Amino acid sequence: MPIDSRPAILREITGDTVNAVIALSVGEGQGRFVAPNSVSLAQALFAPEAWYRAIHWGEELVGFVMLEDQSLRSPRPERPEIGVWRFMIDARFQGRGIGRAAMELIIAHARSRGVFDRLLLSCVPGSDGPEGFYQALGFQHTGDMEDGEVVMEYVLGEGR
């Protein structure tokens, strides 16, 4: 739970909120870890497997998440996977526990779909990157690399 106990909420992005989502940005030096939200939203237009939401902290817009949910494809793969494609918390809201609370909602969403064994993600390795954040949430290295990024997984459990 974030420090001041406001809940993290995942909300659909609308015509009224898209510009505010695009205006969100990570801290100085963090740009190499995640694409701008405008790029993510443009990519989502052409990816039927893209599931994306604005992250709110109470009523305040604080971040963005986009998943690659292969179960949304048509035809649906026999063994679809789900992964975090993009995840960001605006620089003004980092360090307050909001990212952790939002990622817990994302994990719960993946589990609630009932078709996935694990939630995947990849991240740029390095001491200044998000790898430690994901490890603290329970993500583990798979041993794979993808485009120079470390691939990690969160096991969703037998009950999925």
N, C-alpha and C positions, 0 to 999 in steps of 0.2 A: 504494500500500500504506500502511495506517495507520502512524503513527510507530513503534509497538512491534512491528510485523509480525504481530500477530494478524490472521487473515483476516476480511473482512466476509463475512457469510453471509445469504442471504434464506431465511427459514423460514416455513412455513405457521403461521397463528395457530390455536391450539387452545383448548378450554375451559379448559385449565390455564394458558394464557398470556394470554388476552384481557384480564384485569384489569390485568396488568402493562403491556400495550400501551396501554390506556386511561390509565394513570397517567403515561405519558411526557409531557413538555411542553417546549416551546421556551423560549428565554430571554426575559427581561423585554423588552417592546417588540416581540417577534417575532410575537405572537399575531395581528396583522393580516395576516400573510403566509400563514398556513395554518390550516385549521379543526382543532379538537380531534379526536383519534383516535376518540373516541366517536361524533362526528358522521359521520366517514368510514365507520366500520364499520356504522353504521345505514344510511347511504346505499347501501353495498355490498349490503345485504340485498335491495334493490329494483332493482339494476342488474346484469343478467346479464353485462354487459361489464366489470364490476369484477374486477380481479386484484389481490390485496393480500397483503402479506407483512410479517412482523416483520423488522427489520434487527438482526442480531447481530454483535458484534465478538468473535470467538472464541465463547465460551459466554454472553457478557453481552448482554442485550437493550439496544439503544441507539437504535432508531428504528423508523419505519413508512413504508411506501410503498404507494400504491394507483395502479394504472394503469387507464386506460380502453382496453381491448383490444376493438375492434369485431369482431375475428374470432371472438369468443366468442358473439356474438349469433346468434339463430336466427330467421329465416334470416340467414345471413352476408351482409353487403354485398359487392357485386362488387369494390370497392376499399376494403377496411377500413383504418382508421388506428389508430394506437396513440399514447397520450399519457400523460404523468405527470399524474395527477389530484391526488395528494397526495404530499408527500415531507417528512419531518422527521427530524431527529436531536435527541435529548434534549439540553437545555442543558448537562448535565454532561459530554457527550462531544463537543461542538463544538470545532472548531479543532485536531483531531488527525489530519485526513486521512480520517476514517471516512466522511464524507459523499461525498467523492470516490470512495473505494473502492466504496461502495454504489451510487453512480450508474453507475460503470463496469460493475457486475454487471447493473444495470437495462438499460443499453445493450446488453450482451451478450445478455440475455434477449430483448429486442425483435428483435435481429438474428437470433437462433436460431429465431424463429418462422417465418422464411423467407417472409413475406408483406408485409413493410413496407419502404417506401423511406426512411422517416424516423420519428424519435421526436419528438413534439410536447410542448410544455408552455407554460403561461402563468404569468406572475409579476407581482406588483405592482412597478411601476417605482420607482426611487429609489435614492439612494446607500447607504441602510441596508438595502436589500432583497437578495434572492438573485441578482439579475440577473448580477452580476459573477462569482459562483460558477459559474453555468451557462455563461457565456461562456468561462471558463477551461477548462471541460470540452469545448468545441467547439460548443456551441449557438450558433446565429446567429438574428438577428431575421428574421422573415418579412415584416415591414412591417404586419402585422395587429395589431389590438387586439381583445380579447374581454372584455366587462364591465369595462373600465378597466384590464385587464392586458395586458402586452406578450406577444405570441405568439412563441415561439422554436422552432427545430427543430434536431435533430441528424441529419445525413444519414448513413444506415446503410451506404451504399455500394452499388455495383452488384451485388455478390454477395448483398446483403441478408443 
